């Protein structure tokens, strides 16, 4: 496995690069499409690609689960968590939203104490505190005039962290591809429920970018959006294959810290495509979050634990 660490690191770099373009594309089209329209197309296309990949490589395709209730909870958390992240892109810079998402390792550490009964020492608690200070620095809350939508990436981190803890508990019997199929299938179903309930745009009556993104009429601008939605689905599946292959062939403790490379790509994409330049507070917060997160990875390796490092952060 050690010999494959360089390949794993390279795959993580590629995966994070690809994910950053998925997020940038979501931000670019969010004023022309409905959130769950994109979610439906992205998930359907990714499902088809991963299914074909497993068929071509003769890997087993298993749709059943040994943990139906936990699987349902995990999918709902993941679905609405990343819905909130994509909503955040309507009101904040790409790099800021991405940085706030990386509160997830700190939340995973906390959840692991209470759910997995893991032991976490003082130094990792200090890393968690440093990470949350970074989140606070980025948010810079003025509680008299605070936009609570700014918390949507943190809510995503919360949902993601809890879903990954559930994933850890169910991984003893459900393999990673089965778990991905569970998400794809249920996400398609949830998206279709939204379509039948509000896909005609009847609730799109609030003049706010986040509200319009959620409630906009489906398939109303396909001549513009279809190619972008297909692109999001293709690169989403490609990123999944890169990231999970990296975790399979290399040491998770080695490759995990390199997921923070997405902050570089998110910053560059935000600057190049949207003319977004993070302020000093955002950069300071990013540094605190990165330092806290990487220190947690280092301590897990030293303690031979895998609360955060066993699964990808994206």
C-alpha positions, 0 to 999 in steps of 0.5 A: 500500500505504501508504494501506491501512496504517490498514485493515491495523492495524485488521484486526490489532487485530480479528484479535488481539481475536478470537484472544484469545477463541479462546484464552479459550474453549479455556481455559474448556472444557479441563476438559470436552473432549479437546484433539484433539477440539477441534482436529478440530472447530476445523480442520474448521469453519475449513476449511469456512469458508475453502473457502466464502470462496474459492468465493464470492470466486472465488479459486483453490483449490489443494491441491497443493504444490511442497514435500511434505516441507517442508509435512509438517514445517511442519504437524507443527510447527504442529500440535504447537506449538499443541497445547502452547500449549493444554496450557499453558492448563490450568496457567497464566494466559492472559496468561502463556502468551500472553506466553511465546508471543511468544518466537517473533520472537526464535527466528525471528531465530535460525533465519533466521541458520542456515536462511535465511542472513540477516545479523543485526547486533549490535542485533538480537542485543541485542533477542533477548537482551532478549526471552529475559530477559523469558521468564526473568523470567516463568518465574522458574524454581526448578530444584529445584521447576520445573514443566516444563509451564511451558515448553509456550508456549516450545515452541510458540514454537519450533515456530511460529518454525521452521514460519514459516521453512519457510513463508517458504522455500515461499511462492515457489510455494505461496500462503497459502491453499494453505498453510492448506489443507495445514495444515487437511487434515493436521491433520484427519488427525492428529486422526483418528489420535489419535481411533482410537488413544485417542479412547475415553479408555483412556489417561485414567488420570492425575489431572492437568489437562494429561493429562486434557485430552490423553487424555479421551474424545472427544464425551463432553460434547457437550451442553456443548462442541459450541457452544463448539467451533463458536464456536472454529472460526468465530472461528479462521477469522475471525481468519485472514481478518482477519490475513492480509488485513491482511498482504496489503493493508498493509506487514508492517513497519507492522502486525506490532508491533500483534500485541502487542495480543493481550497486552492482550486476554489480560490482560483476558480472564484477569482478567474470565473466570478472575480471573487478575491477572498479578503484577509479574514477568509484567508486567516480562517482558511489557514486555521481550518487547514491547520486544525484539520491536518493536525487531526489527521496527524494525530489519528495516524499517531493513535492508529485511529480512522475517525476522519481519515478513513473516508473522503471529505468530498 
